[in-house]
Amino acid sequence: MWTQIKTDLHRHRGMHQLFAIVLGILVAMMYAVAALIEAQPLLNKIGQGSNMTSLFPAALVVVLVVMMLFSVMFMVYLNGLLIARREHEFQLYRRLGMPQWRLNFSLVGETLISGCAGLAGGILGGIVISKLLAMMLLRLVDSSQSVGLLFSPVAIGEVAGVVLVLLLALGGLRAISASGRDVLVKAQTTPEKTVVQPLTASMVIGAIVGIGLFGWATWVLAALFYWTSRFTHWFGGNAGLGSLFVGWGLAEVVGVYLLYACTLPMLIALHLKQQRKMSAKYYLWLVAMYKRLRTNTQSLWLTTWLTTVTLVMLGSAAMLYQFGQAVVVQDVAQSILTTQGGMRSVKKHVASSDVAQTWQLPTKLAAGRVKLRMRNNSDKQENTLYQVIALRDYQKIRRHQTDLPHVTLTKHQAVMITIGQTYYQTKGIGGWNNAGRKLTLTRTGEQLTLKTITNQFPLGGAGYFDRALVVSNAVYDGLQAPIDQLTGIKLKPAAGKRVESALLKSDQVDYVAYDHATLTGKKPIRFLKHASNTTMDRDAISLRRPDLHQMRVVFGFLLFIMTLLGVVFMVATASILLLKQLVSGRQTQHIKTTLRRLGMPAADLAHLQVAQVVSVFGLPLVLGSFNAILGIRVLQLALDGSPSSSVAIAFGAYTLVYVGFAAITAMRLNQL
């Protein structure tokens, strides 16, 4: 009996090694998260000063549960692939009269041995990477603290208990399959076809429908605002949005499946039919890809969606992390941004020796009225307050705040600065802008023509009540309105923390009248001392570093969580493709042997294997990346055109690991 187990482990050592390695990676990630949950002092230190101390452990528990559930489902799926690969072996054992209990014991033993090896390696690996993950978390949340290896008996017990139960269940499933009874987790295999099958009407219809559905789903994401306005017009507000979301989801899911099942095989079949002269290597590659698409449709579809979800998670989290820091920089461009109301406190706590540089920006408060085109393709009249800036003063600030856009104006032109720029203008398919709209200063009746809209405020948006308006020098000088001066201060590094600690205790707020009479120009704009239902407010003093730390804690922790889940999904995606390729490679081993006997050079056979691996791995990566880019673009628009350079880094890291799995697959196939 033990000899049987040893023999089977050796015969299928490649598959058992893959099973143990994948399980080990998943166990390592689960242990590291469980150990972080148990490291309560570390989490308290990370959340200190952010009011999120209790949130961190709860969020990590949710992540651990998700990882465990996904790992269980994935290992069951992986086990099904292994069962399918050994189906003929099980049939042979039954025909030779091997007792069922002996075969069952052998399969459970194999599963426990390879699984326990993965469990032990995963626990050891998890202890090692726990320190790396803790250091990564500390770096992302802007916390300086030393940390060692996280060893937790509680975490070991939790993870080991779950894995051992899983291994017993997987061994039982293998035993049930070996008895000749089908189970839900057994992967279905389709016999290999030796030739490309003739085109059928169902394939042609499926190919056309697949292209149409996928094309429409892509169009929706590329022109989301256009389709949102169309559906809300046809079906009403919430019903229209719900219908659009459901319709897009079904079109995307079914469209991708039909692309693999019908469209790509049809294109290959047509190409083979029309191309009369081609090299043997190219022909064999096309035939092999046709077979892979027809027999591995489900796995290609699944890995495409795993790739999409993983890249959306990683890309979105990376964008939000960068967005959080960019928001603070947009709100407070220098160390301190203060209004006239906050200058007394600033002068009290900030000595001249603490200051590296100071910028003054005079503005005038004026009420304005403008009719703007909105996202839903309708016009809306908006009355609000504007802090009017002379073009000369804007250009002075821009020399130091280089992210401000370049502005040139004629006498009666203006540039509006507002949060939520993409509500009023966007580029691309279905895009629109409000250039040329007339804005009226209600107190004087003067009309200005909007040249463009931006979201970059001089000195930072925290110093503005609502919107800003950059106008020509002549218009500014002739405007009779209250002066509201903003001051930006850059502190010397040595004075930063001391000054900020003192100013954090200040809670000064500026109030300005925001009633109907003021907005329509019937009353002059007035500063007030107290809040009411008809006032607008802003902080008199805004500090950059504390706000930046808060954003890093929030979005850094989010990026950490998404990275953990992304690693698990990435391992699952690449493992499915790797195992599918190895199974297909063994099933077509006789073809490879025949080609070698017919005189095909070994180098050409190796190139053919590499081309197949690149194609099978590349299709889900390309389609998944394409879907993810469109999805992240929607988030980018929602975040007012957030910077996206970090998304490229996330995509690049994912692609490198993915290519590594493809290289391992190619090497293993060439060793068969």
LUMLOKOL-28372 format. One line per 2 residues: number of its first residue (from 1); their letters; for each residue x, y, z of C-alpha. Coordinates in Angstrom, 2 decimals, decimal comma, padded with zeros to 5 digits, always signed. Each point is the difference from the previous one (the first is absolute). Last residue first. Layout:
NUM> a> X:Y:Z; ...;
This chain:
672> lq> +008,02:+016,20:-021,56; +002,93:+002,37:+000,69;
670> nl> -001,13:+002,47:-002,68; -003,34:+000,29:+001,77;
668> rm> +001,67:+000,75:+003,34; +002,12:+002,76:-001,53;
666> at> -003,01:+001,60:-001,70; -002,03:-000,08:+003,21;
664> ia> +002,81:+001,59:+002,01; +000,25:+002,77:-002,61;
662> af> -003,76:+000,59:+000,15; +000,14:+000,22:+003,80;
660> gv> +002,75:+002,63:-000,29; -002,01:+001,90:-002,61;
658> yv> -002,84:+000,27:+002,54; +002,40:+001,27:+002,66;
656> lt> +001,28:+002,67:-002,39; -003,52:+000,88:-001,19;
654> ya> -001,24:+000,58:+003,56; +002,94:+002,30:+000,77;
652> gf> -000,56:+001,97:-003,22; -003,72:+000,40:+000,63;
650> ai> +000,66:+001,35:+003,51; +002,69:+002,37:-001,30;
648> av> -002,29:+001,21:-002,80; -002,72:+000,69:+002,57;
646> ss> +002,46:+002,10:+002,03; +000,19:+002,47:-002,91;
644> sp> -003,76:+000,58:+000,23; -000,55:+003,51:+001,30;
642> sg> -003,67:+000,66:+000,90; -002,18:+001,54:-002,72;
640> dl> -002,79:+001,12:+002,30; -000,14:-003,19:+002,07;
638> al> -003,10:-001,20:-001,87; +001,91:+000,40:-003,25;
636> ql> +002,84:-002,13:+001,36; -002,46:-002,61:+001,21;
634> vr> -001,42:-000,30:-003,51; +003,54:-000,24:-001,36;
632> ig> +000,65:-002,83:+002,45; -002,79:-002,02:-001,61;
630> li> +001,28:+000,66:-003,51; +003,54:-000,96:+001,00;
628> an> -001,28:-003,15:+001,73; -001,89:-001,17:-003,09;
626> fs> +003,09:+000,44:-002,18; +002,22:-001,63:+002,60;
624> gl> -002,30:-003,03:+000,18; -000,12:-000,31:-003,79;
622> vl> +003,79:+000,25:-000,32; +000,81:-002,20:+003,00;
620> pl> -002,66:-002,58:-000,84; +001,37:-000,28:-003,57;
618> gf> +003,68:+000,12:+000,94; +000,15:-003,11:+002,15;
616> vs> -001,44:-002,23:-002,74; +001,92:+001,83:-002,75;
614> vv> +003,34:+000,08:+001,81; -000,37:-003,68:+000,93;
612> qa> -000,82:-000,99:-003,58; +002,92:+002,01:-001,38;
610> vq> +002,35:-001,58:+002,55; -001,09:-003,50:-001,00;
608> lh> +000,50:+000,80:-003,69; +003,43:+001,45:+000,71;
606> al> +000,96:-003,22:+001,79; -001,25:-002,11:-002,91;
604> da> +001,93:+002,20:-002,42; +003,18:-000,41:+002,06;
602> ap> -000,47:-003,79:+000,10; +000,00:-000,10:-003,79;
600> mg> -003,01:-001,64:-001,68; +001,20:-003,25:-001,56;
598> lr> -003,14:-002,09:-000,24; +001,08:-001,79:+003,18;
596> rl> -000,03:+003,31:+001,91; -003,45:+000,80:-001,36;
594> tt> -001,28:-003,40:+001,15; +001,42:+000,47:+003,52;
592> ki> -001,63:+003,43:+000,29; -003,31:-001,44:-001,15;
590> hq> +000,30:-002,81:+002,59; +000,58:+002,56:+002,75;
588> tq> -003,30:+001,68:-000,83; -001,78:-001,12:+003,20;
586> rg> +003,11:+000,74:+002,03; +000,18:+003,55:-001,34;
584> sv> -003,72:+000,53:+000,57; +000,44:-000,90:+003,67;
582> lq> +003,07:+002,24:+000,27; -001,79:+002,88:-001,69;
580> kl> -003,01:-000,32:+002,27; +002,30:-000,11:+003,03;
578> ll> +001,79:+003,20:-001,00; -003,20:+001,82:-000,97;
576> is> -001,66:-000,82:+003,31; +003,17:+000,83:+001,92;
574> at> +000,32:+003,43:-001,67; -003,49:+001,05:+001,03;
572> av> +000,19:-001,44:+003,53; +003,36:+001,63:+000,70;
570> mf> -001,37:+003,33:-001,24; -003,14:-000,29:+002,10;
568> vv> +002,04:-000,59:+003,17; +002,44:+002,81:-000,82;
566> gl> -002,86:+002,37:-000,76; -001,66:-000,74:+003,33;
564> lt> +003,13:+001,05:+001,87; +000,55:+003,00:-002,27;
562> mi> -003,60:+001,14:+000,49; +000,48:-000,06:+003,77;
560> fl> +003,26:+001,98:-000,15; -001,51:+002,54:-002,42;
558> lf> -002,88:+000,55:+002,44; +002,45:+000,44:+002,89;
556> gf> +001,91:+002,58:-002,03; -003,28:+001,73:-000,91;
554> vv> -001,01:+000,69:+003,59; +003,42:+000,42:+001,63;
552> rm> +001,40:+001,95:-002,92; -002,96:+002,37:+000,02;
550> qh> +000,44:+000,72:+003,71; +003,73:+000,60:-000,43;
548> ld> -000,64:+002,47:-002,83; -002,52:+001,89:+002,12;
546> pr> +002,55:+000,27:+002,82; +002,71:+001,20:-002,46;
544> rl> -002,02:+002,62:-001,91; -001,45:+002,25:+002,64;
542> si> -003,07:+002,17:-000,54; -000,78:+003,14:+002,01;
540> ad> -003,21:+002,09:-000,32; -002,02:-003,11:-000,75;
538> rd> -002,89:+000,72:-002,37; -003,66:+000,98:+000,38;
536> mt> -003,17:+000,83:-001,94; -002,92:+001,70:+001,71;
534> tn> -003,77:-000,02:-000,45; -001,00:-002,73:+002,47;
532> sa> +002,14:+001,67:+002,65; +003,63:+000,14:+001,12;
530> hk> +001,48:+002,80:+002,09; +002,41:+002,90:-000,47;
528> lf> -001,15:+001,18:-003,42; +001,79:+001,33:-003,09;
526> ri> -002,34:+001,91:-002,30; -000,64:-000,08:-003,76;
524> pk> -002,05:+002,97:-001,17; -003,79:-000,40:-000,22;
522> kg> -002,26:-000,12:-003,08; +002,67:-001,84:-001,98;
520> tl> -001,95:-003,22:-000,62; +002,32:-002,01:+002,24;
518> ta> -000,23:+002,52:+002,83; -003,81:+000,21:-000,11;
516> hd> -000,30:-003,78:-000,10; +002,13:-000,53:+003,09;
514> ya> +003,65:-001,04:+000,07; +001,53:+002,44:+002,49;
512> vy> +003,61:-000,80:+000,88; +001,52:-001,94:+002,89;
510> dv> +003,66:-000,58:+000,85; +000,96:-002,79:+002,42;
508> qd> +002,65:-000,07:+002,73; +000,67:-003,39:+001,56;
506> sk> +003,55:+000,58:+001,23; +001,49:-002,92:+001,93;
504> ll> +001,63:-001,28:-003,17; +001,95:+003,29:-000,13;
502> as> +002,27:-000,97:+002,90; +000,76:-003,50:-001,29;
500> ev> +000,57:+001,45:-003,49; +002,61:+002,44:+001,29;
498> rk> +001,98:-002,66:+001,82; -000,28:-002,57:-002,79;
496> ga> +001,18:+002,34:-002,76; +002,70:+002,10:+001,67;
494> ap> +003,04:-002,08:-001,00; -001,29:-000,48:-003,54;
492> kl> -000,32:+003,75:-000,66; -003,60:+001,01:-000,50;
490> ki> -001,58:+001,02:-003,31; -002,79:+002,50:+000,57;
488> gt> -002,95:+000,75:-002,29; -002,10:+003,07:+000,71;
486> lq> -003,50:+000,75:-001,26; -001,51:+003,48:-000,19;
484> di> -003,74:+000,65:-000,20; -000,82:+003,48:-001,30;
482> pa> -003,69:+000,93:-000,07; -001,42:+000,94:-003,44;
480> ql> +000,04:+002,86:-002,51; +001,46:-001,55:-003,13;
478> gd> +001,85:+002,45:-002,25; +003,48:-001,31:+000,89;
476> yv> -001,10:-003,59:-000,52; -001,57:+000,68:-003,39;
474> an> +003,10:+001,85:-001,21; +002,37:-002,69:+001,31;
472> sv> -001,83:-002,70:-001,93; -001,94:-002,57:+001,94;
470> vl> +000,75:-003,21:+001,94; -003,11:-001,15:+001,82;
468> ar> -000,01:-002,09:+003,15; -002,62:-002,30:+001,45;
466> df> -001,35:-000,94:+003,42; +001,18:+001,64:+003,22;
464> yg> +003,64:-000,10:-001,04; +003,08:-000,45:+002,19;
462> ag> -000,21:-003,79:+000,05; +000,24:-000,04:-003,81;
460> gl> +003,75:+000,52:-000,06; +002,55:+002,83:-000,51;
458> pf> -001,51:+000,66:-003,47; -002,87:-002,46:-000,53;
456> qn> +000,33:-002,81:-002,59; -003,43:-001,42:-000,88;
454> ti> -000,30:+001,42:-003,53; -002,75:+001,40:-002,21;
452> tk> +000,52:+001,67:-003,39; -000,44:+003,25:-001,91;
450> lt> -003,10:+001,16:+001,83; -001,34:+003,27:-001,45;
448> lq> -000,54:+002,83:+002,47; -003,06:+002,22:+000,50;
446> eg> -000,09:+002,99:+002,32; -003,29:+000,49:+001,85;
444> tr> +001,74:+001,75:+002,90; -001,36:-001,94:+002,97;
442> tl> -001,00:-003,08:-002,02; +003,35:-000,67:-001,60;
440> tl> -001,31:-001,76:-003,11; +001,59:-003,07:-001,52;
438> kr> -000,60:-000,69:-003,69; +000,84:-003,43:-001,40;
436> ga> +002,63:-000,07:-002,75; +001,80:-003,09:+001,28;
434> nn> -002,36:-002,22:+001,93; +001,45:-003,35:-001,02;
432> wg> -001,19:-003,31:-001,39; +001,13:-003,60:-000,32;
430> gi> -002,05:-002,83:-001,50; +003,15:-001,68:-001,24;
428> gk> +003,08:+001,79:+001,31; +000,45:+003,09:+002,14;
426> tq> -001,83:+001,21:+003,08; -001,67:+003,19:+001,15;
424> yy> -002,47:+001,12:+002,66; -000,30:-002,89:+002,43;
422> tq> +003,60:-000,87:-000,85; +001,21:+003,11:+001,82;
420> gi> -001,33:-001,22:+003,32; +001,63:+002,67:+002,16;
418> ti> -000,05:+003,34:-001,75; +002,22:+002,52:-001,81;
416> mv> -001,72:+002,04:-002,71; +002,16:+001,72:-002,62;
414> aq> -001,17:+003,39:-001,26; -000,27:+001,98:-003,24;
412> hk> -001,14:+003,61:-000,27; +003,38:+001,68:-000,47;
410> tl> +001,74:-002,79:-001,90; +001,56:-002,79:+002,00;
408> tv> +003,10:-002,20:+000,11; +000,32:-002,80:+002,56;
406> hp> +002,65:-002,70:+000,49; -001,23:-002,74:+002,29;
404> ld> +001,06:-000,03:+003,68; +002,30:-002,95:+000,71;
402> tq> +002,99:+002,37:+000,20; -000,93:+001,59:+003,30;
400> hr> +003,10:+002,24:+000,19; -000,29:+001,94:-003,25;
398> ri> -003,75:-000,66:+000,10; -000,41:+002,31:+003,00;
396> kq> +001,23:+002,96:-002,03; -002,16:-001,01:-002,98;
394> yd> -003,14:-000,04:+002,14; +000,88:+003,45:+001,36;
392> rl> +000,33:+001,42:-003,52; -003,25:-001,67:-001,14;
390> ai> -001,93:+001,67:+002,80; -001,86:-002,38:+002,31;
388> vq> -003,71:+000,04:+000,82; -001,13:-002,06:+002,96;
386> yl> -003,37:-001,17:-001,23; -003,23:-000,50:+001,89;
384> tn> -002,95:-001,97:-001,38; -002,99:+000,07:-002,34;
382> eq> -000,32:-003,00:-002,33; -002,34:-000,39:-002,95;
380> kd> -000,17:-003,58:-001,21; +000,04:-001,26:-003,57;
378> sn> -000,68:-003,64:-000,85; +002,28:-002,65:-001,51;
376> nr> -000,07:-002,19:+003,12; +003,61:+000,96:+000,70;
374> mr> -000,87:+003,71:+000,30; -000,02:+002,93:-002,45;
372> lk> +000,40:+003,27:+001,89; -002,16:+003,12:+000,40;
370> vr> +001,91:+002,70:+001,88; -000,64:+002,46:+002,83;
368> ga> +002,68:+001,66:+002,10; +000,51:+001,47:+003,47;
366> al> +003,27:+001,82:+000,67; +002,78:-000,23:+002,57;
364> kt> +003,24:+001,63:-001,08; +003,39:-001,73:+000,13;
362> pl> +003,48:+001,04:+001,11; +002,60:-002,79:-000,05;
360> qw> +003,06:+000,38:+002,22; +002,84:-002,56:-000,06;
358> tq> +002,52:-000,68:+002,76; +003,34:-001,83:+000,03;
356> av> +002,31:-001,89:+002,38; -001,78:+000,96:+003,20;
354> ds> +001,08:-001,16:+003,46; +002,38:+002,93:+000,52;
352> sa> -002,91:+002,41:-000,48; -001,68:-001,58:+002,99;
350> vh> -003,18:-002,00:-000,34; -002,16:-000,50:+003,09;
348> kk> -001,48:+003,47:+000,60; +000,25:+001,12:-003,63;
346> vs> -002,01:-003,05:-001,05; -002,63:+000,61:+002,66;
344> rm> -000,49:+003,59:-001,15; +000,06:-000,99:-003,67;
342> gg> -002,96:-002,35:+000,31; -002,78:+002,45:-000,85;
340> qt> +001,96:+001,46:-002,90; +000,15:-003,46:-001,53;
338> tl> +002,65:-002,63:+000,56; +001,65:-002,76:-002,00;
336> is> +002,89:-001,67:+001,79; +002,66:-002,48:-001,19;
334> qa> -000,60:+000,82:-003,66; -002,53:-001,02:-002,69;
332> vd> -002,78:-000,71:+002,47; -003,17:-001,31:-001,66;
330> qv> +001,62:-001,13:-003,25; +002,87:-001,61:+001,91;
328> vv> -002,51:-001,69:+002,30; -001,99:-001,28:-002,97;
326> aq> +003,18:-001,26:-001,68; +000,85:-002,09:+003,07;
324> gf> -003,40:-001,65:+000,03; +000,06:-000,44:-003,79;
322> qy> +003,31:-001,87:+000,12; -001,43:-002,49:+002,46;
320> lm> -003,30:-000,04:-001,92; +001,87:-000,75:-003,23;
318> aa> +001,93:-002,86:+001,61; -003,23:-001,40:+001,45;
316> sg> -001,73:+000,28:-003,37; +002,87:-001,64:-001,87;
314> lm> +000,37:-002,89:+002,43; -003,71:-000,72:+000,25;
312> vl> -000,67:+000,57:-003,71; +003,03:-002,13:-000,89;
310> tv> -001,19:-002,87:+002,18; -003,60:+000,16:-001,23;
308> tt> +001,05:+000,06:-003,65; +002,55:-002,78:+000,42;
306> lw> -002,53:-002,17:+001,83; -002,46:+000,79:-002,77;
304> tt> +002,42:-001,09:-002,71; +000,97:-003,03:+002,07;
302> lw> -003,62:-001,17:+000,07; -000,56:+000,49:-003,73;
300> ls> +003,25:-001,82:-000,84; -000,94:-002,81:+002,40;
298> qt> -003,48:-000,30:-001,47; +001,12:+000,01:-003,63;
296> nt> +002,69:-002,62:+000,51; -001,10:-002,58:-002,60;
294> rl> -001,00:+002,28:-002,88; +002,58:+002,70:+000,57;
292> rk> +002,78:-002,50:+000,63; -000,89:-001,98:-003,13;
290> ym> -000,01:+003,12:-002,20; +003,30:+001,07:+001,57;
288> av> +001,56:-003,37:-000,88; -001,25:+000,25:-003,59;
286> lw> +001,41:+003,51:-000,34; +003,36:-001,06:+001,48;
284> ly> +000,17:-003,05:-002,27; -000,58:+002,19:-003,06;
282> yk> +002,67:+002,50:+001,06; +002,54:-002,80:+000,57;
280> as> -000,85:-001,66:-003,33; +000,54:+003,26:-001,85;
278> mk> -002,89:+001,53:-001,90; -001,41:-000,15:-003,51;
276> rq> -003,74:-000,35:-000,60; -001,21:+002,66:+002,39;
274> qk> -003,75:+000,19:-000,57; -001,09:-003,08:+001,95;
272> lh> +002,52:+000,37:+002,79; -000,99:+003,65:+000,44;
270> la> -003,68:-000,88:+000,06; +000,60:-002,65:+002,66;
268> il> +002,11:+002,41:+002,08; -002,68:+002,69:-000,21;
266> mp> -002,69:-002,52:+000,97; +002,03:-001,23:+002,98;
264> lt> +000,43:+003,64:+001,15; -003,69:+000,87:-000,28;
262> ca> -001,62:-003,20:+001,28; +000,93:-001,25:+003,47;
260> yl> +002,63:+002,58:+000,97; -001,86:+003,05:-001,28;
258> ly> -003,26:-001,60:+001,12; +001,20:-000,06:+003,62;
256> vg> +001,16:+003,62:-000,16; -003,37:+001,11:-001,38;
254> vv> -002,02:-001,97:+002,56; +001,75:+001,66:+002,96;
252> ea> +000,23:+003,48:-001,51; -003,54:+000,05:-001,41;
250> lg> -001,43:-001,30:+003,27; +001,84:+002,64:+002,03;
248> wg> -000,90:+002,84:-002,40; -003,68:-000,91:+000,07;
246> vf> -000,06:-000,25:+003,79; +001,78:+003,35:+000,44;
244> ls> -002,07:+001,78:-002,64; -003,26:-001,33:+001,39;
242> gl> +000,96:+001,09:+003,51; +000,96:+003,48:-001,18;
240> ga> -003,27:+000,33:-001,92; -002,10:-001,25:+002,90;
238> ng> +001,76:+002,45:+002,33; -000,76:+003,04:-002,18;
236> gf> -002,67:-000,74:-002,63; -000,22:-002,72:-002,64;
234> wh> +000,71:+001,70:-003,34; +001,55:+003,29:+001,21;
232> tf> +001,96:-001,74:+002,76; +001,20:-002,50:-002,60;
230> rs> +001,16:+002,66:-002,46; +001,65:+002,22:+002,64;
228> tw> +001,95:-002,94:+001,38; +000,93:-001,06:-003,52;
226> yf> +001,56:+003,40:-000,75; +001,71:+000,24:+003,37;
224> la> +001,50:-003,46:-000,38; +001,55:+000,58:-003,40;
222> al> +003,04:-002,33:+000,19; -001,68:-002,26:+002,55;
220> vw> -003,18:-000,32:-002,06; +001,95:-000,40:-003,24;
218> ta> +001,90:-002,96:+001,45; -003,26:-001,69:+000,97;
216> wg> -001,32:+000,69:-003,51; +003,07:-001,55:-001,63;
214> fl> -000,10:-003,04:+002,28; -003,65:-000,59:-000,81;
212> gi> +000,41:+000,52:-003,75; +003,18:-002,05:-000,32;
210> gv> -001,56:-002,85:+001,96; -003,23:+000,17:-002,02;
208> ia> +001,97:-000,26:-003,24; +002,07:-002,93:+001,27;
206> gi> -003,06:-001,78:+001,43; -001,83:+000,36:-003,33;
204> vm> +003,02:-001,39:-001,86; +000,39:-002,86:+002,47;
202> sa> -003,69:-000,88:-000,14; +000,03:+000,02:-003,79;
200> tl> +002,84:-002,49:-000,07; +003,57:+000,37:-001,16;
198> pq> +001,80:-003,22:-000,85; +002,09:-001,60:+002,80;
196> vv> +003,74:+000,61:+000,20; +001,77:-003,34:-000,03;
194> tk> +001,28:-002,54:+002,53; -002,60:+000,79:+002,58;
192> ep> +000,99:-000,54:+003,62; -002,65:-001,62:+002,14;
190> tt> -001,75:+002,40:+002,35; +000,76:-000,12:+003,67;
188> qa> -002,39:+000,81:+002,78; +001,53:+001,17:+003,25;
186> kv> -001,23:-001,93:+003,00; -001,32:+002,37:+002,67;
184> lv> -003,62:-000,98:-000,46; +000,61:-003,66:+000,59;
182> dr> -000,19:-002,94:-002,38; +000,04:-003,52:+001,41;
180> gs> +002,67:-002,41:-001,26; +001,48:-000,98:+003,36;
178> as> +003,04:+002,13:-000,79; -002,19:+003,10:+000,00;
176> ia> -001,27:-000,74:+003,49; +003,58:-000,55:+001,20;
174> rl> +001,17:+003,28:-001,54; -002,88:+001,81:+001,71;
172> gg> +000,92:-001,60:+003,32; +003,60:+001,13:-000,36;
170> la> -001,21:+003,53:-000,69; -002,22:-000,06:+003,10;
168> ll> +002,86:-001,29:+002,17; +002,24:+002,72:-001,41;
166> lv> -002,57:+002,71:+000,71; -000,38:-001,10:+003,62;
164> lv> +003,78:+000,11:+000,32; +000,14:+003,44:-001,60;
162> vg> -002,58:+001,58:+002,31; +001,64:-001,39:+003,12;
160> av> +003,49:+000,99:-001,14; -001,09:+003,60:-000,60;
158> eg> -001,64:+000,43:+003,39; +002,69:-001,86:+001,94;
156> ia> +002,85:+001,91:-001,63; -001,76:+003,31:+000,65;
154> vp> -000,42:-000,87:+003,69; +003,62:-001,12:+000,26;
152> sf> +001,05:+003,46:-001,26; +003,50:+000,82:-001,22;
150> ll> +000,30:+003,38:-001,70; +003,62:+000,51:-001,05;
148> gv> +001,32:+003,39:+001,11; -001,28:+003,56:-000,19;
146> sq> +001,60:+003,43:+000,28; -002,25:+003,05:-000,18;
144> ss> -000,28:+003,06:-002,22; -003,58:+000,34:-001,22;
142> dv> -000,99:+001,53:-003,35; -002,97:-002,32:-000,60;
140> lr> +001,64:-001,61:-003,04; +003,36:-000,49:+001,70;
138> ll> -001,51:-001,59:+003,10; -002,07:-002,35:-002,17;
136> mm> +003,05:-001,03:-002,04; +002,00:-000,61:+003,17;
134> al> -002,82:-002,17:+001,36; -000,18:-001,88:-003,30;
132> lk> +003,75:-000,61:+000,01; -000,10:-001,14:+003,63;
130> si> -002,86:-002,36:-000,72; +001,96:-001,22:-003,03;
128> vi> +002,29:-002,12:+002,18; -002,67:-001,42:+002,30;
126> gg> -002,18:-000,68:-003,05; +002,80:-001,92:-001,69;
124> li> +000,31:-002,28:+002,99; -003,78:-000,46:+000,14;
122> gg> -000,17:-000,53:-003,77; +002,77:-002,58:+000,01;
120> al> -001,77:-001,96:+002,70; -003,37:+000,26:-001,75;
118> ga> +001,44:-000,86:-003,42; +001,66:-003,11:+001,44;
116> cg> -003,23:-000,75:+001,83; -001,85:+000,19:-003,33;
114> si> +002,40:-002,32:-001,81; -000,25:-002,57:+002,79;
112> lt> -003,71:+000,47:+000,69; -000,98:-000,22:-003,67;
110> eg> +002,13:-003,06:-000,64; -001,43:-001,72:+003,08;
108> vl> -003,57:+000,77:-001,04; +000,76:-001,47:-003,43;
106> sf> +001,64:-003,13:+001,42; -002,78:-000,59:+002,51;
104> nl> -002,57:+000,24:-002,78; +001,95:-002,40:-002,21;
102> rw> +000,24:-002,48:+002,87; -003,68:+000,35:+000,86;
100> qp> -000,93:-000,58:-003,65; +001,84:-003,30:-000,19;
98> mg> +002,24:-000,16:-003,11; -001,62:-002,28:-002,57;
96> lr> +002,14:+000,78:-003,04; -003,04:+001,60:-001,64;
94> ry> -000,42:+002,35:+002,97; +003,66:+001,05:-000,10;
92> lq> -000,22:+000,65:-003,75; -003,09:+002,20:+000,43;
90> fe> +001,82:+002,02:+002,67; +002,95:+000,51:-002,35;
88> he> -002,32:+001,14:-002,79; -001,47:+002,65:+002,32;
86> rr> +003,40:+001,26:+001,14; -000,03:+003,39:-001,81;
84> ai> -003,65:+000,59:+000,85; +000,73:-000,48:+003,71;
82> ll> +002,87:+002,51:-000,15; -002,29:+002,55:-001,63;
80> gn> -002,64:-000,60:+002,67; +002,61:+000,53:+002,73;
78> ly> +000,75:+003,39:-001,51; -003,69:+000,88:+000,21;
76> vm> -000,16:-001,17:+003,63; +003,20:+001,95:+000,68;
74> fm> -001,61:+003,11:-001,53; -003,18:-000,26:+002,04;
72> vs> +001,95:-000,50:+003,25; +002,41:+002,82:-000,82;
70> fl> -002,88:+002,35:-000,81; -001,68:-000,73:+003,31;
68> mm> +003,25:+000,34:+001,94; +001,00:+003,24:-001,75;
66> vv> -003,45:+001,52:+000,58; +000,12:-000,97:+003,69;
64> lv> +003,50:+001,47:+000,36; -001,05:+003,25:-001,72;
62> vv> -003,00:+000,34:+002,33; +002,26:-000,59:+003,00;
60> la> +002,43:+002,60:-001,37; -002,80:+002,57:-000,19;
58> ap> -001,03:-000,66:+003,60; +003,63:+000,24:+001,20;
56> fl> +000,48:+003,37:-001,78; -003,33:+001,60:+000,93;
54> st> +000,56:+000,13:+003,75; +003,04:+002,26:-000,31;
52> mn> -001,58:+002,20:-002,67; -000,26:+003,34:+001,84;
50> sg> +003,13:+001,15:-001,89; +002,28:+001,12:+002,83;
48> qg> +001,33:-003,46:+000,70; -001,21:-002,48:-002,62;
46> ik> +003,48:-001,40:-000,70; +000,91:-000,16:+003,69;
44> nl> -003,22:-001,81:+000,86; +000,61:-002,44:-002,86;
42> lp> +003,48:-000,81:+001,35; -001,29:-000,39:+003,54;
40> qa> -002,73:-002,41:-001,26; +002,32:-002,46:-001,74;
38> ei> -002,67:-002,75:-000,06; -001,58:+001,42:-003,16;
36> la> +003,44:+000,24:-001,58; +000,57:-003,68:+000,75;
34> av> -003,27:-000,91:-001,73; +001,04:+002,03:-003,06;
32> ay> +003,41:-001,70:-000,15; -001,58:-003,41:+000,55;
30> mm> -002,44:+000,47:-002,88; +002,73:+001,17:-002,38;
28> av> +002,29:-002,90:+000,90; -002,88:-002,49:-000,29;
26> li> -000,82:+001,25:-003,52; +003,64:-000,27:-001,06;
24> gl> +000,31:-003,47:+001,54; -003,17:-001,21:-001,71;
22> vi> +001,41:+001,10:-003,35; +003,34:-001,66:+000,74;
20> af> -001,56:-003,22:+001,33; -002,32:-000,45:-002,99;
18> lq> +002,81:+000,86:-002,44; +002,25:-002,55:+001,68;
16> hm> -002,78:-002,59:-000,09; -000,49:+000,65:-003,71;
14> gr> +003,68:-000,41:-000,77; +000,39:-002,96:+002,34;
12> hr> -002,65:-002,01:-001,83; +002,00:-003,22:-000,34;
10> hl> +001,92:+000,64:+003,24; -003,10:+000,64:+002,08;
8> dt> -001,71:-002,96:-001,66; +002,89:-002,33:+000,89;
6> ki> +000,19:+001,21:+003,60; -003,74:-000,44:+000,48;
4> qt> +000,11:-003,48:-001,52; +002,99:-000,94:+002,17;
2> wm> -001,94:+001,19:+003,02; -002,72:-002,44:-000,96;
